[in-house]
Amino acid sequence: MNRIDVNTGPGPNWAAFTTAEPDLARTVEERFGAFTHHVLATLRKDGSPRTTGLEVRFLDGELWLGMMPDSLKALDLRRDPRFALQANPGPGTEMGGGDVRVSGRAIEVEDPETKARYTREVEPPEPFHLFRTELTEVVRTYVEDEKYLVVQAWKPGEPVRTIKRT
């Protein structure tokens, strides 16, 4: 299978992000933990976007993406590893904790020992594809004091940038 080389070198994993920005990482994990299903964006063969539902796990310092065998999203990521992941906003319009998104590259894990550890912890239906993530951006958007729209954005090697608008 042909893959597009978009990797500019290994990016930080979830543990590195957590070490760099523990407060934002905790908030993002809480938002993803509030609901089971989230939205994954990948790129189709023709470069157009595809969005699909997905369950994610934070285990052993990694953000894991597990998928059914030969699902279109798995095939997309094998071809082009870039992804964006949006946490489920939940019911209504409250979005407690804000809106959170993670972008990066998904690297398929084929090591049997790693997959076995994941399987023991998560018990996914087998067979399955497993991807670990390398982060390129984490963003949280929320409303503060019912007055300000606050955007927190993190990129590797940079501190969190906060923008507050009325």
N, C-alpha and C positions, 0 to 999 in steps of 0.2 A: 504494500500500500504506500502510495506517495504521501509524504508529509511536507507541509510548508515549513521551512525553517524560520520561525519567528522568535526563537529563543535567543536572547541577548546575554545569556549566561544564567546560572542558577539564581533564582529569586528567593527572597526570604520565605520561610514557611510560617505557619501560624505561631509557633513558639517564638520565633524571632520577632514577630509583630507584637506578641504579648509582652515580651521583655522590653521592647522599645516604647510601647504605649499601653500599659496595663489597664488603665481606666477605660479607654475606648474599646480595647479588646474585650473586656468584661461585658460592657454594654452590648457590643455586637453579638457575643455569644448568647447573652440573655435574650436578645431579639430573635435569633435563630432558634433558640430553645423553646420559645413560647408556642411555636406551632410546628407541626411535622413537615408539611409540604411547602416548598419554596419555588422560585422561578429561576431557571437556568437559561442563559442566552448563549448560544454557540453560533458558529458560522457554517452555512451549508456549502456544498461543493462550488456553487456559483458565487459565493461570497455574501449572499443575503442572510439576514439574521433568522435564527430559529429560536423560539422560546418553548420550554417544556417544564413540566413539574419535576421536582427532585427532592429527595430527602438527603440531608447532610449530617455529618458527625464530626465532632471535635474530640479527637482521641490522641493521646501520646504526642501532643504538641503539633498535630497536623489537622488541617481541615480536609476531610475526606469526602469524595463524591463517589457513590456507588450506583451502578446502573445495570439494567437487564442486558443479557448478552446480545450483541449486535443491534442494540437500540440506535436510532438515528443520532441521538445526542452523543453516544459513545463513539460512533463512527465519525461524527463531526470532530470530536476532540482528538481522535487518533490522527486525523488529517491536519487539523489546525488547532493547537492546544489552547488558544485564547478563549476566555469565557468571562461572563459577568453573572453574578449571582445576587438575586434580590430576595431579602427576607420577606416572608409572608406578612403583609401589614395587619392581618387579623380582621375581625368583623368591624363594621362601622367605620367611623372616621377618626377615632381617637389615636391610633398608632402609638400606644404607650411605649416609651423608649425611643421613639422616632423611626424613621425610615433608614434602613441600612443596606448597603451594597458592597460586595467584594468583587474585585476583578483580578485577573491574573492568567496563569497558564496551568493547565491540568496535565499532570504527568502520569501516564498509566503505570500501575504497579503490577508486575508480573512475578515478583519474588514469592514463591510458595509460602515461605515462613511468615512474611508480612501479611499476606492474604489470610493465612491461618489465624494469626493473632486478631486481625480485624473480624474474621468470621466468629471466633469465640466470643468476642465482645458484642457484636452487633446482631449476629445470627441472620444474615441476609439470605434470601432465596438464592440457591445456587443453580447453575453457574452465574457469575456476575463479572462485570468490569469494575475495577477499583482504580480511582485516580487520587493522587495526593496533589495539593495545590502549592504553587509558588505565587506569591502576591505581588501585584503591581499597584493596587490602590484599594483603600478601604474608605468608605464615605458614610457618614451619618448626618441626616437632616432632621431637625426637630424644631418645634415651636417653644419659645421660652417666654414665660410671663404673659402668654396670650397676646404678645406684641411683636416679638422678634422671630424671624426665621433664621435659624443658626445652622450653618453647614460646617462640619468638621471633616477635613480630608487629610489622609495620610498616604504618603508614597515612600518607598524604600529609601533610606538614607536621609530623610527629611523629617522634621518634627511635624506634629499635627498642625495644620493651618486651619484657623477658625475664622469664618466670615459671618457677621451678624448684620441682618437687614431688617428694616421696618416695613 
